[in-house]
Amino acid sequence: MPRLAFGATFRTPEETARIFAPDTPIAIAENDCLIVAGQSLLNAFDRLEVAEYSAKAVIAAESLGTIVAIDDERIREIEAAFKL
């Protein structure tokens, strides 16, 4: 998820808009907001909801100990198994 500087949404709107693409539909502006795009309002809301629950899961997981990221090979295995 791309990170934008605080205020980028109104200081550099054209540059901010160029970040979004079909494979990059979401960005976070530091200490400001989360920006989500989608093919429909429902699609954008779904992406926003997934980002919110993912953030909550990361925060909750940190209380259990160090978070260990999944490597790229394991991600490819998951994508193949679930046909993603």
N, CA, C and O atoms as CSV, one atom per row, in Angstrom:
chain,resi,resn,atom,element,x,y,z
A,1,MET,N,N,0.846,-1.157,0.000
A,1,MET,CA,C,0.000,0.000,0.000
A,1,MET,C,C,0.902,1.235,0.000
A,1,MET,O,O,1.714,1.401,0.911
A,2,PRO,N,N,0.774,2.097,-1.001
A,2,PRO,CA,C,1.592,3.302,-1.035
A,2,PRO,C,C,1.276,4.235,0.132
A,2,PRO,O,O,0.129,4.348,0.565
A,3,ARG,N,N,2.306,4.891,0.623
A,3,ARG,CA,C,2.145,5.871,1.702
A,3,ARG,C,C,2.334,7.260,1.120
A,3,ARG,O,O,3.301,7.526,0.406
A,4,LEU,N,N,1.410,8.127,1.432
A,4,LEU,CA,C,1.471,9.514,0.988
A,4,LEU,C,C,1.833,10.396,2.175
A,4,LEU,O,O,1.529,10.066,3.321
A,5,ALA,N,N,2.478,11.506,1.897
A,5,ALA,CA,C,2.808,12.460,2.950
A,5,ALA,C,C,1.527,13.118,3.448
A,5,ALA,O,O,0.536,13.205,2.723
A,6,PHE,N,N,1.562,13.575,4.685
A,6,PHE,CA,C,0.419,14.288,5.238
A,6,PHE,C,C,0.083,15.475,4.338
A,6,PHE,O,O,0.961,16.254,3.970
A,7,GLY,N,N,-1.179,15.601,3.995
A,7,GLY,CA,C,-1.632,16.723,3.178
A,7,GLY,C,C,-1.450,16.539,1.686
A,7,GLY,O,O,-1.791,17.438,0.917
A,8,ALA,N,N,-0.927,15.410,1.253
A,8,ALA,CA,C,-0.688,15.191,-0.178
A,8,ALA,C,C,-1.980,15.261,-0.993
A,8,ALA,O,O,-1.958,15.635,-2.165
A,9,THR,N,N,-3.090,14.905,-0.377
A,9,THR,CA,C,-4.359,14.889,-1.107
A,9,THR,C,C,-4.786,16.272,-1.587
A,9,THR,O,O,-5.457,16.393,-2.611
A,10,PHE,N,N,-4.401,17.313,-0.854
A,10,PHE,CA,C,-4.772,18.663,-1.303
A,10,PHE,C,C,-3.564,19.492,-1.738
A,10,PHE,O,O,-3.738,20.494,-2.431
A,11,ARG,N,N,-2.361,19.112,-1.359
A,11,ARG,CA,C,-1.168,19.851,-1.796
A,11,ARG,C,C,-0.713,19.428,-3.188
A,11,ARG,O,O,-0.318,20.269,-3.996
A,12,THR,N,N,-0.767,18.140,-3.467
A,12,THR,CA,C,-0.337,17.608,-4.769
A,12,THR,C,C,-1.372,16.603,-5.288
A,12,THR,O,O,-1.067,15.416,-5.399
A,13,PRO,N,N,-2.581,17.058,-5.606
A,13,PRO,CA,C,-3.642,16.124,-6.004
A,13,PRO,C,C,-3.343,15.353,-7.292
A,13,PRO,O,O,-3.718,14.186,-7.410
A,14,GLU,N,N,-2.669,15.993,-8.265
A,14,GLU,CA,C,-2.368,15.292,-9.515
A,14,GLU,C,C,-1.381,14.151,-9.269
A,14,GLU,O,O,-1.550,13.052,-9.798
A,15,GLU,N,N,-0.358,14.415,-8.470
A,15,GLU,CA,C,0.627,13.381,-8.137
A,15,GLU,C,C,-0.032,12.250,-7.343
A,15,GLU,O,O,0.257,11.073,-7.561
A,16,THR,N,N,-0.907,12.619,-6.435
A,16,THR,CA,C,-1.637,11.618,-5.645
A,16,THR,C,C,-2.489,10.745,-6.556
A,16,THR,O,O,-2.521,9.526,-6.384
A,17,ALA,N,N,-3.169,11.336,-7.508
A,17,ALA,CA,C,-4.048,10.593,-8.419
A,17,ALA,C,C,-3.260,9.607,-9.278
A,17,ALA,O,O,-3.770,8.536,-9.607
A,18,ARG,N,N,-2.025,9.952,-9.647
A,18,ARG,CA,C,-1.217,9.069,-10.496
A,18,ARG,C,C,-0.822,7.771,-9.781
A,18,ARG,O,O,-0.450,6.799,-10.436
A,19,ILE,N,N,-0.898,7.747,-8.471
A,19,ILE,CA,C,-0.547,6.541,-7.712
A,19,ILE,C,C,-1.546,5.419,-7.970
A,19,ILE,O,O,-1.183,4.243,-7.953
A,20,PHE,N,N,-2.790,5.779,-8.207
A,20,PHE,CA,C,-3.853,4.790,-8.341
A,20,PHE,C,C,-3.855,4.140,-9.720
A,20,PHE,O,O,-3.735,4.804,-10.750
A,21,ALA,N,N,-3.995,2.814,-9.699
A,21,ALA,CA,C,-4.036,1.998,-10.917
A,21,ALA,C,C,-4.849,0.750,-10.577
A,21,ALA,O,O,-5.170,0.526,-9.409
A,22,PRO,N,N,-5.187,-0.064,-11.575
A,22,PRO,CA,C,-5.952,-1.276,-11.266
A,22,PRO,C,C,-5.293,-2.173,-10.216
A,22,PRO,O,O,-5.987,-2.816,-9.429
A,23,ASP,N,N,-3.962,-2.222,-10.200
A,23,ASP,CA,C,-3.288,-3.055,-9.205
A,23,ASP,C,C,-2.911,-2.287,-7.945
A,23,ASP,O,O,-2.320,-2.859,-7.029
A,24,THR,N,N,-3.244,-0.994,-7.884
A,24,THR,CA,C,-2.989,-0.165,-6.694
A,24,THR,C,C,-4.226,0.689,-6.412
A,24,THR,O,O,-4.233,1.885,-6.701
A,25,PRO,N,N,-5.279,0.073,-5.846
A,25,PRO,CA,C,-6.523,0.813,-5.634
A,25,PRO,C,C,-6.629,1.496,-4.265
A,25,PRO,O,O,-7.678,2.048,-3.930
A,26,ILE,N,N,-5.551,1.463,-3.474
A,26,ILE,CA,C,-5.629,1.986,-2.113
A,26,ILE,C,C,-4.308,2.636,-1.726
A,26,ILE,O,O,-3.239,2.168,-2.119
A,27,ALA,N,N,-4.386,3.709,-0.957
A,27,ALA,CA,C,-3.192,4.394,-0.453
A,27,ALA,C,C,-3.521,4.990,0.903
A,27,ALA,O,O,-4.678,5.280,1.208
A,28,ILE,N,N,-2.492,5.168,1.707
A,28,ILE,CA,C,-2.683,5.754,3.033
A,28,ILE,C,C,-1.914,7.066,3.108
A,28,ILE,O,O,-0.736,7.132,2.758
A,29,ALA,N,N,-2.595,8.100,3.567
A,29,ALA,CA,C,-1.966,9.400,3.783
A,29,ALA,C,C,-1.628,9.494,5.269
A,29,ALA,O,O,-2.510,9.403,6.123
A,30,GLU,N,N,-0.355,9.673,5.563
A,30,GLU,CA,C,0.114,9.661,6.945
A,30,GLU,C,C,-0.653,10.659,7.807
A,30,GLU,O,O,-0.800,11.827,7.450
A,31,ASN,N,N,-1.134,10.176,8.944
A,31,ASN,CA,C,-1.869,10.992,9.919
A,31,ASN,C,C,-3.052,11.731,9.303
A,31,ASN,O,O,-3.426,12.809,9.763
A,32,ASP,N,N,-3.641,11.144,8.258
A,32,ASP,CA,C,-4.717,11.846,7.579
A,32,ASP,C,C,-5.869,10.901,7.235
A,32,ASP,O,O,-6.927,10.953,7.862
A,33,CYS,N,N,-5.662,10.045,6.245
A,33,CYS,CA,C,-6.781,9.228,5.778
A,33,CYS,C,C,-6.302,8.044,4.957
A,33,CYS,O,O,-5.114,7.893,4.673
A,34,LEU,N,N,-7.252,7.219,4.590
A,34,LEU,CA,C,-7.049,6.106,3.679
A,34,LEU,C,C,-7.885,6.433,2.448
A,34,LEU,O,O,-9.052,6.805,2.570
A,35,ILE,N,N,-7.295,6.296,1.267
A,35,ILE,CA,C,-8.011,6.587,0.026
A,35,ILE,C,C,-8.174,5.268,-0.723
A,35,ILE,O,O,-7.206,4.536,-0.934
A,36,VAL,N,N,-9.417,4.975,-1.123
A,36,VAL,CA,C,-9.723,3.701,-1.772
A,36,VAL,C,C,-10.501,3.971,-3.046
A,36,VAL,O,O,-11.404,4.808,-3.070
A,37,ALA,N,N,-10.144,3.253,-4.110
A,37,ALA,CA,C,-10.870,3.346,-5.372
A,37,ALA,C,C,-11.437,1.968,-5.695
A,37,ALA,O,O,-10.944,0.957,-5.196
A,38,GLY,N,N,-12.460,1.931,-6.517
A,38,GLY,CA,C,-13.056,0.660,-6.904
A,38,GLY,C,C,-13.908,0.813,-8.140
A,38,GLY,O,O,-14.165,1.926,-8.598
A,39,GLN,N,N,-14.345,-0.308,-8.676
A,39,GLN,CA,C,-15.198,-0.300,-9.862
A,39,GLN,C,C,-16.610,0.170,-9.543
A,39,GLN,O,O,-17.362,0.568,-10.433
A,40,SER,N,N,-16.959,0.119,-8.261
A,40,SER,CA,C,-18.264,0.593,-7.803
A,40,SER,C,C,-18.102,1.052,-6.358
A,40,SER,O,O,-17.062,0.824,-5.739
A,41,LEU,N,N,-19.101,1.678,-5.844
A,41,LEU,CA,C,-19.060,2.116,-4.452
A,41,LEU,C,C,-18.937,0.909,-3.523
A,41,LEU,O,O,-18.188,0.952,-2.547
A,42,LEU,N,N,-19.656,-0.147,-3.816
A,42,LEU,CA,C,-19.594,-1.358,-2.997
A,42,LEU,C,C,-18.196,-1.984,-3.036
A,42,LEU,O,O,-17.687,-2.434,-2.010
A,43,ASN,N,N,-17.580,-2.012,-4.220
A,43,ASN,CA,C,-16.231,-2.556,-4.367
A,43,ASN,C,C,-15.224,-1.725,-3.569
A,43,ASN,O,O,-14.358,-2.283,-2.896
A,44,ALA,N,N,-15.331,-0.409,-3.639
A,44,ALA,CA,C,-14.426,0.460,-2.872
A,44,ALA,C,C,-14.650,0.282,-1.375
A,44,ALA,O,O,-13.689,0.245,-0.608
A,45,PHE,N,N,-15.899,0.172,-0.954
A,45,PHE,CA,C,-16.195,-0.033,0.469
A,45,PHE,C,C,-15.633,-1.360,0.956
A,45,PHE,O,O,-15.106,-1.443,2.065
A,46,ASP,N,N,-15.743,-2.396,0.135
A,46,ASP,CA,C,-15.211,-3.710,0.502
A,46,ASP,C,C,-13.700,-3.628,0.719
A,46,ASP,O,O,-13.182,-4.193,1.682
A,47,ARG,N,N,-13.002,-2.939,-0.156
A,47,ARG,CA,C,-11.555,-2.768,0.003
A,47,ARG,C,C,-11.223,-1.991,1.264
A,47,ARG,O,O,-10.269,-2.318,1.970
A,48,LEU,N,N,-12.007,-0.967,1.547
A,48,LEU,CA,C,-11.803,-0.186,2.765
A,48,LEU,C,C,-12.003,-1.054,4.002
A,48,LEU,O,O,-11.229,-0.975,4.956
A,49,GLU,N,N,-13.040,-1.879,3.982
A,49,GLU,CA,C,-13.335,-2.753,5.112
A,49,GLU,C,C,-12.225,-3.785,5.322
A,49,GLU,O,O,-11.846,-4.069,6.458
A,50,VAL,N,N,-11.709,-4.340,4.235
A,50,VAL,CA,C,-10.604,-5.298,4.341
A,50,VAL,C,C,-9.369,-4.616,4.927
A,50,VAL,O,O,-8.685,-5.200,5.767
A,51,ALA,N,N,-9.075,-3.395,4.499
A,51,ALA,CA,C,-7.923,-2.663,5.033
A,51,ALA,C,C,-8.098,-2.390,6.527
A,51,ALA,O,O,-7.146,-2.516,7.297
A,52,GLU,N,N,-9.308,-2.018,6.937
A,52,GLU,CA,C,-9.570,-1.738,8.347
A,52,GLU,C,C,-9.374,-2.993,9.205
A,52,GLU,O,O,-8.703,-2.945,10.236
A,53,TYR,N,N,-9.957,-4.103,8.779
A,53,TYR,CA,C,-9.835,-5.327,9.567
A,53,TYR,C,C,-8.406,-5.882,9.541
A,53,TYR,O,O,-7.962,-6.497,10.510
A,54,SER,N,N,-7.698,-5.668,8.448
A,54,SER,CA,C,-6.289,-6.079,8.389
A,54,SER,C,C,-5.470,-5.279,9.384
A,54,SER,O,O,-4.617,-5.836,10.075
A,55,ALA,N,N,-5.718,-3.981,9.463
A,55,ALA,CA,C,-5.003,-3.131,10.427
A,55,ALA,C,C,-5.306,-3.568,11.853
A,55,ALA,O,O,-4.405,-3.631,12.688
A,56,LYS,N,N,-6.565,-3.867,12.134
A,56,LYS,CA,C,-6.932,-4.339,13.472
A,56,LYS,C,C,-6.232,-5.650,13.799
A,56,LYS,O,O,-5.789,-5.852,14.930
A,57,ALA,N,N,-6.131,-6.540,12.821
A,57,ALA,CA,C,-5.472,-7.826,13.045
A,57,ALA,C,C,-3.986,-7.649,13.330
A,57,ALA,O,O,-3.430,-8.336,14.188
A,58,VAL,N,N,-3.342,-6.732,12.616
A,58,VAL,CA,C,-1.915,-6.475,12.848
A,58,VAL,C,C,-1.699,-5.908,14.243
A,58,VAL,O,O,-0.780,-6.323,14.949
A,59,ILE,N,N,-2.534,-4.972,14.639
A,59,ILE,CA,C,-2.406,-4.376,15.975
A,59,ILE,C,C,-2.621,-5.428,17.051
A,59,ILE,O,O,-1.882,-5.466,18.034
A,60,ALA,N,N,-3.620,-6.278,16.878
A,60,ALA,CA,C,-3.886,-7.334,17.857
A,60,ALA,C,C,-2.753,-8.365,17.882
A,60,ALA,O,O,-2.387,-8.856,18.950
A,61,ALA,N,N,-2.204,-8.690,16.726
A,61,ALA,CA,C,-1.132,-9.687,16.649
A,61,ALA,C,C,0.138,-9.196,17.330
A,61,ALA,O,O,0.881,-9.995,17.899
A,62,GLU,N,N,0.394,-7.902,17.279
A,62,GLU,CA,C,1.594,-7.352,17.917
A,62,GLU,C,C,1.600,-7.599,19.424
A,62,GLU,O,O,2.668,-7.673,20.032
A,63,SER,N,N,0.432,-7.727,20.026
A,63,SER,CA,C,0.380,-7.978,21.465
A,63,SER,C,C,0.822,-9.405,21.799
A,63,SER,O,O,1.131,-9.708,22.951
A,64,LEU,N,N,0.851,-10.279,20.789
A,64,LEU,CA,C,1.269,-11.667,21.002
A,64,LEU,C,C,2.767,-11.865,20.818
A,64,LEU,O,O,3.316,-12.879,21.250
A,65,GLY,N,N,3.425,-10.917,20.190
A,65,GLY,CA,C,4.865,-11.028,19.946
A,65,GLY,C,C,5.238,-10.454,18.598
A,65,GLY,O,O,4.458,-9.736,17.972
A,66,THR,N,N,6.435,-10.777,18.161
A,66,THR,CA,C,6.946,-10.270,16.890
A,66,THR,C,C,6.157,-10.856,15.721
A,66,THR,O,O,5.894,-12.057,15.675
A,67,ILE,N,N,5.791,-10.006,14.796
A,67,ILE,CA,C,5.063,-10.448,13.607
A,67,ILE,C,C,6.081,-10.964,12.599
A,67,ILE,O,O,7.069,-10.291,12.306
A,68,VAL,N,N,5.836,-12.158,12.071
A,68,VAL,CA,C,6.712,-12.765,11.076
A,68,VAL,C,C,5.988,-12.717,9.735
A,68,VAL,O,O,4.917,-13.305,9.586
A,69,ALA,N,N,6.564,-12.025,8.768
A,69,ALA,CA,C,5.940,-11.881,7.455
A,69,ALA,C,C,6.044,-13.185,6.663
A,69,ALA,O,O,6.991,-13.953,6.832
A,70,ILE,N,N,5.074,-13.418,5.811
A,70,ILE,CA,C,5.083,-14.574,4.919
A,70,ILE,C,C,5.963,-14.222,3.726
A,70,ILE,O,O,5.817,-13.145,3.147
A,71,ASP,N,N,6.881,-15.123,3.351
A,71,ASP,CA,C,7.760,-14.831,2.216
A,71,ASP,C,C,7.010,-15.007,0.894
A,71,ASP,O,O,5.919,-15.575,0.856
A,72,ASP,N,N,7.612,-14.511,-0.184
A,72,ASP,CA,C,6.968,-14.513,-1.500
A,72,ASP,C,C,6.625,-15.919,-1.988
A,72,ASP,O,O,5.591,-16.115,-2.628
A,73,GLU,N,N,7.476,-16.893,-1.694
A,73,GLU,CA,C,7.211,-18.266,-2.119
A,73,GLU,C,C,5.938,-18.804,-1.479
A,73,GLU,O,O,5.128,-19.441,-2.152
A,74,ARG,N,N,5.757,-18.558,-0.205
A,74,ARG,CA,C,4.552,-19.020,0.494
A,74,ARG,C,C,3.308,-18.298,-0.034
A,74,ARG,O,O,2.239,-18.896,-0.153
A,75,ILE,N,N,3.458,-17.025,-0.345
A,75,ILE,CA,C,2.330,-16.273,-0.912
A,75,ILE,C,C,1.913,-16.895,-2.239
A,75,ILE,O,O,0.719,-17.055,-2.493
A,76,ARG,N,N,2.882,-17.252,-3.096
A,76,ARG,CA,C,2.559,-17.893,-4.376
A,76,ARG,C,C,1.857,-19.236,-4.158
A,76,ARG,O,O,0.945,-19.588,-4.907
A,77,GLU,N,N,2.274,-19.978,-3.147
A,77,GLU,CA,C,1.631,-21.250,-2.833
A,77,GLU,C,C,0.169,-21.033,-2.423
A,77,GLU,O,O,-0.716,-21.780,-2.839
A,78,ILE,N,N,-0.070,-20.017,-1.613
A,78,ILE,CA,C,-1.441,-19.696,-1.188
A,78,ILE,C,C,-2.281,-19.255,-2.378
A,78,ILE,O,O,-3.434,-19.666,-2.515
A,79,GLU,N,N,-1.700,-18.410,-3.250
A,79,GLU,CA,C,-2.419,-17.949,-4.435
A,79,GLU,C,C,-2.782,-19.124,-5.341
A,79,GLU,O,O,-3.885,-19.168,-5.885
A,80,ALA,N,N,-1.864,-20.073,-5.507
A,80,ALA,CA,C,-2.140,-21.251,-6.338
A,80,ALA,C,C,-3.209,-22.136,-5.700
A,80,ALA,O,O,-4.109,-22.618,-6.388
A,81,ALA,N,N,-3.113,-22.347,-4.396
A,81,ALA,CA,C,-4.058,-23.215,-3.702
A,81,ALA,C,C,-5.482,-22.664,-3.746
A,81,ALA,O,O,-6.441,-23.425,-3.870
A,82,PHE,N,N,-5.618,-21.332,-3.645
A,82,PHE,CA,C,-6.941,-20.722,-3.619
A,82,PHE,C,C,-7.334,-20.086,-4.950
A,82,PHE,O,O,-8.353,-19.405,-5.057
A,83,LYS,N,N,-6.492,-20.328,-5.969
A,83,LYS,CA,C,-6.760,-19.810,-7.330
A,83,LYS,C,C,-6.996,-18.298,-7.329
A,83,LYS,O,O,-7.971,-17.804,-7.896
A,84,LEU,N,N,-6.076,-17.575,-6.676
A,84,LEU,CA,C,-6.178,-16.113,-6.582
A,84,LEU,C,C,-5.460,-15.430,-7.723
A,84,LEU,O,O,-5.447,-14.201,-7.797
